[in-house]
């Protein structure tokens, strides 16, 4: 009788402890919670205005290796746009924003001029490719083959950088965001003209 009374009087505390335990131990549960928060619109990535002045450029020797072994040196591909996302499979905010990035990618008109580079910061390409396939994402996984300057990636996950056709950084965001919006789509399509 005493245990039943204790449970009834502390049900909200018990539920809170259960919820906190699930959130602490389950990356999938945290990802689901974060996706729910993102769906409110609070985390939309706003495309920069046309008047944005960027002073930092990407080093010409910045190099990535794709999941199939191809090297991509950004300095050799002027005129192209790069949507670069630094992420990891263990990072719930990274996992939460991935559907929006995949959806944005599927809507890009000039796919031959806009490259999506999903950089696995742990360089565990096999597990990242498995993650992408498991979730039916069309995004290609890359690893870094050169040093990443701190003005591009300082270690915060996720971080997204968009490099314009002249090799300048035209967008940078640290932390999770919902990229699947008309403003970002129009921005990328305009850059790739």
N, C-alpha and C positions, 0 to 999 in steps of 0.2 A: 504494500500500500504506500509506503514512504517513497519508494523508487518511482512509482507512477506519478505521485504528486510532484516530485522533484522534476521529472521530465515535462509534465504539463506546465509547471511554472517557469521552466527555463527553455521552452521550445525554441524561442527566437534566438537565444544564445547558442543552442545546439545547432540550429540551422546555419547560423553565421559561421561557426567553427567548421562545419562540414563544407560550406561554400569556400571559405578561406583555404581549407586543405586541398580541395579540388583545384582551385586557382593556382596554388603554390606548386602542386605536383604535376599538373597536366598542361603542357604547352598547347595542346589542341583546345582545351577549355579557355585558356587566356586568349588564343587567337580568335575564337568564336566571340568572346566578349568584346574584343577590340574591333572586330568586323561590325558588330552591332553598334558600337560607338561611332564608327566611321560612316555608317549608313544614315546617321543623323545629319550629316553635312558639315559637322564641325571641323572635319579634317580635310576638306577639299583643298587641293593644290591649286592655288591661283596662278595663272600664267602671268608673266611680267608684262608691264605696259610697254608700248612701242618706244617710249622715251628712256627706257632703261639704259644706263651707261655701264658697260662692263670693262674693267681694266685688267682683268686676269685672263690669260690665255692658257691653253693646254699645251704642255711641252710636246714638241714634235716627235720625241722618242717614246711617248706613252704607248705601251704595247700590252695587248691582251691576247690570250690563247683561248680559242673556242673549244668546246667540248669534243670536237672532232679533230683537234690538233692544229687548226689553221691559225697563223699569227695575224693580228690586226694591229697595225701601227697607225694611230690616228693622224700623225703628221703627213702620211702619204695619201690621205684621202680628203683633201680640202674640197669643199663644196658639198660635203655630206653632213647630215645632222646626226648627232649621237645622243641617245637617251641612255645614260649610264646609271645603273642602280647597284649600290653596294649592299649586300644582304648576306644572310646565313640561314640555313634550314632550322636551326635551333632558336631563332629570334622571332617571338610571337608577333611583334609589330611588322616585321618583314613579311611574314607569312600572311598577315591580315591585309596588307596592301597589294599583294601579288595578284589577286583577281582583277583589281582595277587596272593594274599595269597591263595585264594580258588583254583585257577588254579594250584598252586604249590602243594597243598594238594592232588588234584585229580591225580597227576602224581607220587606220592610217592609209591615206590614198597613195602616197609615193613611197611604198615600202623599199624601193630600190635606193632611195636617197635618205631614208630615216632608219638608222640602225639602233636596235635595242640591245644593249650590252648588260647582261645580268651578271655582275661580278660576285662570285662566291668568295668572300673574304677569308674563308678557312682553307681554300684551295682543295676542297674535297669534292671534286667534279662529279665523281660517280654517284655520290649520295644526292647531290644537287640535281643531276639529270634524272635520277630516280624520283625525286620529289616532283619535278616538273611533269614527268610522264604520269605519275600517280594522280595528279590533279588536272591532267589534260591541258596544261599550259603550252602555248606555242613558242614560248620564249627560249632563246638559246643561252646556255650557261658559258661563262668565261672565267678564267683565272687571270690574275695580274702577272705579267712577265717583266715588268719594270717597276721601279719605285713610284709610288703614288704620292705626289706632293700634298702637303697638309692642307693647302688652300682648296684642294679638290675633295679629299677625304681625310677627315681628322680622327676617324675611329667611331663616330656615332652611327649606329645602325637603326634603321636603314638611312642611307643618304642617296639622294638622286641629284644628278648633274645633267644638264642639257648643254651640249656643245653645238654652237651654231656653225654654219657653213664656212665661216672665216677662221674657225679654230678658237673662238672666244667662248667663255662660259656665259650663257644667256639665261640660265636658270640654275638655282641651287637650293635644295631643301634638305635639312637634317631632321630626321624623325619621320614617323609614318604619315601618309597622306593618301587621299583618294584621288587618283589621277584620271579617272574615267568621267570627265566632264567636257562639255562643249568648248569651254574656254581653252583648255589645254589641247584638245584636238585641233581647234582652229589655229592655235599658236604653232604647233608642230607642222601642220600642213602648210602654213604661211612660210615657215622657215625653209621648207623643202622645195619651194617653187623655183 
